[in-house]
């Protein structure tokens, strides 16, 4: 049994003829072999692993190799494979079957390998799980490997969190663990949330892109940045493919061809693993580097403080405080978000806040409707606390256009900035999206990130309401 990274690398090369890159190329990325080591050596923490890799980056094959290693060296281990689709599950299992058709692994197989399960003579087993809650809830295993988690149904993912159990396998204590492997397709999907959660240390994150798994480059392509000579991959590769001693599996020609076929946004998201694709986002122009600020004094001379508010109870009520400078630039500097709190308490919180009292609060015009229980409207509750309320009616698309015009004006710098403390609003602007399966829809999805975005929209609509005029058709005499 391999005891070190070098021994594991040597065993894979010597017994199976497999060589994986051990050095990452892009800053902040991992080498694919790093994931194998973390998964195989049980003493490494945290046990749950998250792999964010490019399309064609070998993550499904890496998951199969990790499974084969566990089965061979940890007798009696139980592993299940779950994917966003049955087709994706079968791909990993097919890789596993091919590995156990090779020497020296073939003699370890007990009985017949099927397209859904495989058992070894040492008692180790791997099996596919159907993508259903019933299938997942009835499972008790040491390791669950989830492929393409960005395509998972939220309910199935939640059920999968409770399936693992620790067990002594041979002379190895295997702790229950979940490995997740996926490309990050969108900033509002499952993978985006898991990557953010990994920052807390509950999961070990491994990231690599196409450059990290390129083959060795010969003299067919020059690294000369001169006109007409530069390799199309030079901005990402910077000559690293010529220097590497343990090349990856993606051909240089294939990578160049793929880059030429897609936009820079798609290339960055799905091949470099730098950022998710934002084509379905309501505010694709929002960029933390341009719009988020680290310092702001709302009490500075010449600033007018305003606010925006989205009513809720089971869903959170969100209040945003912002300043407007003499040039009309809006800086959102504070936020309040809370569930199951009556509106009167939110109103009191605005009045008692340490932040400057807003000159007015922009709200949803639906707040004019009276409650059947209290006889008061939401706007009346705010007014009772001495809060001036604005509630201009507008279509959702109109308000989105106003916010977008401030975030990404046709010329000049952004006219809407967000302080870094406003984490809920920042995440909302990144995740607020249209339904991907209905590209013609003009209505964003109401799935959580909309509340802070709505509060911002009400604020901007009531600040930037356009001039309207009545038009009459001229009819010539006679």
N, C-alpha and C positions, 0 to 999 in steps of 0.2 A: 504493500500500500504506500503510495507517495506520501511523504511527510512534509515536504517543502514545495514552494512554487517551482523551483528548478527541477525537482524530481517529477512533479506533475507534468511539466512541459516536456521533459525527457520521455516519460511514459507514453504520452499522447503521440509524440513523434515516432518513437521506436516501435510501439505496438500497433498503432492505428494509422501511422503516416500523416498525422494531422499537425500542422504548425499554425499557430495563431499569433497575430501581432502582439507584442508585449510593451510597445511604446506608443503613446498617443501623440498625435501631431498638433491638433488644435488646442489652444490654451483652455484649460478647464475640462477637457475631455478625458475619457478613460480608454485604456486598451481593451479589446474584447477578452483577452486572457485574464484581465483583472476580475471580470465577472465569474469566470470559471473557478478561479482560486477562492473567491469569497463564498461561492455556493458549495464547493467541495469541502473546505476546511471548516468544521463545525464550530471551532472556537472563535471564529470571527463574528463581530457584532456590528450593527444589528443583524439578525438572521434574515429578515425580510429584505429582498433585493428588488430594485427597480431599474430596468434597462430601457433607456431612451436612445434608440438607434435609427439610422436612416433606412429607407426602403431598400431592400436588397442588401442590407448591412450584415446579414448572417445571424440575426438574433434568434430566429426560429431554429436554425441548425445548432447554435450555441446552447439553446435550451435542451435540445436533444442530446448533445454531448454531456451536458451537466447531468441529465437524467441517467444516461448510460453509466457514468462514473459512480453515481450514487448506488445504482443497482448492483454493480460489480463489487464495490468495496464496502458496502453497508448491508450485509445479508438481512433479508426479511423486511427491507424498507418498502413502504407503500407510497406510491406516487400517482397523482392524477393530473391529467392535462385538460385545461379548460380554455376555450378561446371565444372570441367574439362571434365566430361562426363555426359550424361543423367542418366546413372545408378547411379553415385555418387549423383546427385541431388535428385533422388528419395529416396535414403537412408535417407537423412536428413528429407525430407518431410514425409517419413513413420514414423520416430521417432516422428514428430510433431503430426501426426494423432493419434498415440498410446497415447500420452500425453493427447489429448483432448477426448479420450475415457474413461478417468478416472474421478472419482469424485474428486474434485468439478468442473472440467473444462467442462465436457460433456454438461451440460445445457447451456453453453455459445455459443455453435456451432449453426450457422444459416444455415438451409438447410442441404444439403447432402455434406459430405466431399468427394472429388474426389482425384485421385492420382496426381493431378496437382495444386489444389487450395483448400483453406479453408477460410471461412468467419465467423466472430463472430457477435453476436447480437449487440455489441457495435461499429460495423463498421470497426473493424480491419480486415486486409486481408493479407494472405501470398500466394504466387504463385511461381511456378517453371518458370525459364526462359530457353528457348532453347539456346544452346551454339552457337549463331550466332550473327553477328554484327547487323542485322536488328532487331532481338528480343531485344537486349540490348539497342540499340539507341532509341527505342520507349518507354523507361521506365522512369518514374518519381516517385521515392519512397523515403521514409525516410531512410530505411536501406536496404543495399544489403549484403547478406552473401554469401561469395565465398568459396566453399569447394574444397580441393585439388588444390590450385592455381598453384602448380608446374606443372600441366598438362595443364594449360591454353595456348591458342593461344595468341600471343602477341597482335594481332589486336583487339581481343575480349576484352582483358584486358584493352587496352587503351580506347576503347569505353565505358567500364563500369565505368571509372573514372568520368563521367559526368552525372550520372543518379540520384544522390541523391539530395533531397530538404528538407529543414527544415520545420517543421509544428508544430502547437500547438495541442497536442493530449490529450483531457481532460484538466487537469490543468498542464500538463507537456509540456514544449517546447522541442521537439525532434529535435536535430540537425542531418542533413544528415551525414551518416557515412557508411563506408564499413568495414566489418569484414572479414578477410582472415584467413582460417584455412587449414593447410597442413603439411604433412611430407616433409622434404627437401631431395629430392631424389638424386640430383646431384649439384655440385658447380657452374654449368653454367646455371641453370634453373631460372624460375621466382621467386621461393621462395628465392633462394640465393640472388637475387638482392633486394628483398623486405626487407630481414633481414638487409642487408647493409644500405638500405635507412632508416630503423627504427633507426639507430644510430644517425640520424640527428634530431630525435624527432618528425617527422611528423606522425609516427604511434607508438602506444604502443605495445611493444613486450612481449608476454607471451610464455615461453618455458617450456616444461616438457617432461620427458621420462618415461620408463616403471617403474623405481624404484619409481618415484613420485606417481604412481597409483597402487602400489601393494596392495594386500589384507593384513590383519593382519596375521602375521606368528606365528604359535604355536610352540611346541617343536619338530615337525617332522624334522626340519632341525637345525643343530647346527651351531653356529657362531664361533666355535672353529677352529682356523686356522691350527690345527695339521694335519699331513698327513692322507689322507683318510677320514677326518671328515668334512672338510670345505664345506659349502654350495657353489654351483657354482655361486650364486649371491653375495657372501660376498664382492668381490672387489667393487661392486657398492652400495650395500645395507648397508653394515657395521652394520647390526643389526637393522636398522631403522624400518623395517617392524614389528619387535616384539614390538617396543615402541609406535607405532602410535595409536592414539585414534580414528581417522577418516580414516579408511582404504579405499583403492581404490578398483577397480573392477577387476584387473587382478590377476588370481590365481598364487600362487607361483609355483606350479607344471607346469603350462603352460609357465611361463616365463623361467623356467629352461630348459624345453624341447625346446623352441625356441632358446635359447642361444646355445644349443648343436648342433643345425642343421645348424648354419650359421657361417661365418667367423667373426673375430673380427671387421673387417672394416664394414661389413654389420650391425653387432650388434651396433657399435658405432653410425652409421649414422641413421639407421631406427628405433632403439629401445631406444637408450639413448639420441638421439637428441643432440649429441656432435659435429658432423661434417658430411658433406655430403659424400656420396659414390663417390669414385674417379676412379672406374673401367674403365670408358670411357674417362678419362683425358689423354692427351698426355704426361703430366709430373706428374704421380700420386705420385712420390717420393718427389715432392716439398713440403716443410714444412716450414712455417714461423719461427718456433722455431729453425730450424737448419740453414736455408739459409738466413735469413734477419738479417742484422747488424745495429746497431744504430750509430756507429762512424767509420769514415774512412778518412784518409788524402791522397788524390791523389797526393799531391806534395811531399810526403815522399821520401827520397833517395832510389834509387834502383827500383823504380816503372816505368813501361812503360805504357803510356796512349794510348788506342786504342778506336775505336768506331764501332758501327754497325748502319745501316740505312735501313729503309723500305720505299720505295717511295710511295706516294699517293697524292691525291688532294681532291676529294670528301671524300674518306677515309683518315684518318690522315696519315701524314708523321711522322715517329717516328725515333728519333736519340737517341742512348744510348752511354754514355761515361763509360769506364771501365779502371781499372788499372790491370796490370799483375805484380805480385811480382816475385822475383828470383826463388821461388819454383814453379812458374807456376799457382798460384791461381789467378783467375779472380774475381774482385769485381766491379760490376756495381754500379757506385756512382751517376749518374745523368741521366736525360732523358728529351727529348723535344718531345711533341706531339701536332700537330696542323693540322686542316683541312683547305682546300681552301687557301693555301699559296703556292706561286710559289717556285720552287726548289731553285732559285737563292737567295731568302731570307733565306731559311734554311741554304744554304751554307755560307752565310754571318754571320748567327747566330753562326755557328760552329767557324768561324774565330774570331768573336768578343766576344765569350763566356769568362766568368771569369774563367772557368775551363781550365786546361792545354790543349794545342792543341794536338789532337791525332796524333800519328805517322802515322796512316792510318785508313781508314774507310772501313769496309766490307759492300758490297752492293749486291743486286740481279744482277746476270749476265745479266738479261734482260735490265738493265740500259744502255747497250751498243747500243741499238737501237736508231736511230736518230728520232727526232720529225719531223713530216711532216710540222709543222708550223715554228719552229725555225731553223731546219736543224742541231741542236745539240743534242747529246745524254745526258742523265742525268749524266753520268760519266764525259762527257766533261764539263758540267756546274760546277761540283764540282772541277774538275782539274783547271778550269779557276780561281778559288779562291785560288789556291795553296794547295789544299787538295789531299793527296795521297790516291788513291782508290785501293782496292783489290776486285776482283769479281770472285772468283773461282766457277766454275759450280759444282753442286752436286744435288743429288736427295733429296727430302724433308725428306724421311725416314732416309737417311744417316746423314743429319744435326741434326735431332731430336735425333738420337742415340749418336751423339757427345755431345750435350747438356746434355742428360740424364747421360752419363758417368761422366760428371763433377758434376752433382747434386747428384748422388747416385753411387759413385765408388764402385767397388767390395770390396775394402778394404781401410781403412783410412778415413779421414774427407772429406767433400765436397770440391771441387776445383772450385766451382762457388758460389759466394755470392752476395746478392743484398742489397743495402742500403735502409733503410726504407722510404726515400723520393721518391723512384721510385715506386709510387703507381700503375701507369698504368702497368708496367712490372709485378709487384707482382700479380695483379689481372689477367693479361693475363696468367701467368704460372698456376694459380689456375683454370682458366675457359677454357683454350684452350683444345678442345676435339674432339674426333672422333664421327661420327654420331651414336647415340645409336641404331637406327633401322637397321644399317648395320655393325654388329660387325666385319666383315671381311675386312672392308675398311681400307686402309693404308693412306688415305688422310684426314687430319683434316678438320673440318668444318670452312668455311670462314664466320664467323658471328660477327666479331668485336674484340674478344680477340686475333686474330691472328697477328695483326700488330706489337705490341711490341715483341711478341714471334718470329716473322720472323726477326726483326732487330737483336735480340739476336742470332738467328741461323746463320745469315750471318756473324756476328762477330766471332762466335766460329768456323765455318767452315773455315774461312780464317786464324784463329789462329792455329787450330789443324789439318789442312789438312793432311791426312795420306799419308805415302810413298806408291807409286804405282810402280809396276814392270810389265814387259811384260813376259808372259809365252808362251813357245813354246813346242809343243808335240815332244818327242824324238821318232824317227823312227829307229829301229835297221837296220844295213846294211843287205842287202839280203832279 
